[in-house]
Amino acid sequence: METVENWATPKDILVILAHPDDPEFFLGGTIARWIKMGHRLRYVLLTRGDKGAEDPTLSADEIKRVRMEEQIAAAKFLGVTSIDFLDYEDGYLIPDLDMRKAVVRFIRKYRPHILVTCDPGNLFPSQQYINHPDHRNAGQVVIDAIFPAAGNRFFFPELLAEGYEPHEVEEVWMSLTNAPDVRLDVTENWPTKLGALKLHASQIGDPRAFEKRMLERLNNGKDENFKVEEHFRRIIFRKKT
């Protein structure tokens, strides 16, 4: 496997995104790749996906329960170490100071080397799609938490009293970006990504039709030897001397 990442030692990687199924859709192949390479992955999801259904008879609590169960199953399938679910309301994420402190708490708790989120500047991923505001706002609050708050003890000093010392990450990887500078070949991890996505049964509909749609998006159904890439904008922080 070509090592684009250039990491000499195993890394602790924290993925912070908005909804259940975001990790698998945005970077499921990369997650499978990194776990196969020996890195440890954790998820923090800001919502429990309480608006992710079309059945009007379902309550928000019922939707959340299903989506959390599906996300736990998908993460287990991939080999993710742990998942934390916050309970911000789906669709209403606002990157305010309270949310920033919550994210800083998790960064200081898990002390990741690598942090993955969404690109907050990607409003229009294509001519057919407007990026969900939760995706953008999740990315914004994570970026604001990383710098300068997570590594500076004068931000949210009450976290020190909880035992959370400052921590600075080495790199940030932003998924769902229209300005990528890293393109990872995850073709060999495509079956694993697809298997994880199929565990989000409430979101994908008929699994065979879903797989067909995914393949058509990759190569318009024309080439059996298709290549799968996942794209990121990568920030590597300078080491302090």
N, C-alpha and C positions, 0 to 999 in steps of 0.2 A: 504493500500500500504506500503510495506516494505521501510523504509527510509534509504537507503545505504548512502545517502549524509550527514546525521547528521547535517543539517542546522536548527538552532532553529528559524530563522527569514527569511522572504522572501528576495530573493537575486536578484540583477541586474546582468544579465548574457549576455555577449557579445560574439557572434559567429563570428569569422573572418576566412573566407575560400576563396578559389580561384574563384569558378564559381557559377552561378545560378544552382540550383539543388543539389549542394554539401551538404548543410545543411540537406535536406530531405533524401538523400541517406545515408549519413554517420551517422546521429543521429536523424532522424525524430521522432522515437519513444521516444527518450529521451527528445526532445524539447516538444512533446505533454505531456509527463510525468511532466516535470518541470512547464509548464504553468498550468496544472491541479493542481499542488501543490501550486500555487500562486506566482511563481517567474515570473519576467519580462524578456523577451527575446528580444534582438536586433540582427540584422545581419549587418555586413560589408562585402561586397564581392569585391575582388580586381579586377576582370574582369567582363565584361558583356557577356562573353560567345560567342564572335564573330566568333569562328570557330566550333561551335556546330551544324553543319548541313552537309548534304551530297549533297544537291541540288546545282549544280554549277552555277545556274542562280541567286542565292541569293547573295546580297551584304552583307558586314560585318555589315552595319548599319541596314539592314533588320533583320539579324539574332539576333543582339543585342536587337532590339525592341521586337521581339517575346519572347526571353528568359527573358528579364526583366519583360514583362507582365506576363509570366508564373510564375516567381519567386514571384512577388508581390501577385498573386492570391494564390499560395501555402502558403506563409507566413501568409496571411490573414486567410486562412482556419485553420491554426494551432493556430492563436492568437498572432503572433509575433507583438511587439509594433512598430518597425520601421526597414527599410532597407536603407542602404547607398550603392550605387554602385560607386566604383572607375572605372577608364577607362583605366587600364593597358591592353595591348593587350593579348588576350587569347593565351596561349601556350608559351609565352615569358617572364614569370615572372622571374625577377632576384632580389634577396633580397639585394638591394643596400641601400645606406644611404638615398636617397630620398624617397624610399618606406618605409624604417624604420621610417622616420620622419612622413610620412602620417599615419602610423599605430599608432605611439605614440600620434598623434593629436587626433585620435578617442578614444584611451584609456583614455586620459585625459579629453576629452569632455564628454564621457558617464560614466566614473568612475565606471566600473563594479566591483562587488565583485568576480565574476567568469568569466574567459575567456576561450573560447573553440576554438581550432584550430586543425590542423593535426599534426601528429607525423612526424617531418622532417627527421627522421632517417630510415623511412620505405621505402626502395628501392624496395624490392620484397615481396609484401604481400602474394603471393602464388607461386606455381610452374607454374602457368598459366598466371601470370599477373605481369607487371612492373608498379609500381606506377607512375602516371603522374607527370612530373617535377613541374608543377604548384602547385600540392598538397604539395609536399615536400618543395618547395620554399616559399609557403604561410606560412607553419608551421615555417620555419626557420626565416622569417622576423618577424613573430609575437613573437616568443620566444625571439629574439634579442631585440624587442621593449619593451617587458615586463621587462626584466632585462638586464642592469640596467637603460635603458633610460627613461622609463615612470615615474619612481619614483624619478629621480634625476634632479634637476633644472639646472644642468650644461650641460646636454645634450639638444641640440636644444633650446638654450635660446630664440631664436626668437619666440618660441611657447608661452613663458611667455608674450610677448608683444601682442599676440593674445588673451590672457586671459585664457590660458590652464595651470593650475597649476599642479605640479607633482601628480601622483596617483600611488599607489601600489595595485595590485590585491591580493586577498586572496588565490586563487587557479587557476591552469591551468589544463584543461582537454584536452588531445590530442586524437582525434579520428583517425581512420584508422591506428591503431598501431598494430605491431606484438609483443609488449611487454606489454599487458594489466595488470593492477592490480585492475581494477574495471570492473565488469560485471553486467550491469543493466538489470533486467528482465522487458522488455517493451511489453510483450505479450498482455496485455490489451490495449496497445496503437497502436498495429499493424494496425487495421482498419483505424485509423487516419493518421498514416504514409503513408499507401497505398493510401488513398484519396488525400493526399498532393502530392505524387509522380505522380499520374495520371494527375494532373494539369500541369505537365511538358510534355504536349502532344507532342511537337516537338522532345523530347528525348526518349520517351518510345515506340513509335509505337502503334500497336493495344493494347488497354488497357487490354483486356481479356488475350491475349497471354502474356503480360507483367506480369500480376498477376500470371499466371501459372508458369512463369519462376522464379519469386520471391519465390513462395511457394516451388518449386523444390529445390531451393538453400537452403531453410531453413531446409527441412526435407526429401529431395528426394521424395516428394510426398507420403510418406508412412504413416504418422501419422496425423490424424485430430486434435489431442491434442498437436500440436507442441508448442515449447517454443521459444520465440524471445528474443535474448539478443543483446545489443550494448555494445561494449568494449572500454575502455579508459585507457590511462596512465594518472595518476592523480598526480599533484604536489601540496602539501599544504605548503605554505610558513610559516616559523616560525614567530610568532608574536614578535614584538620588545618590550622589557621591558623598 
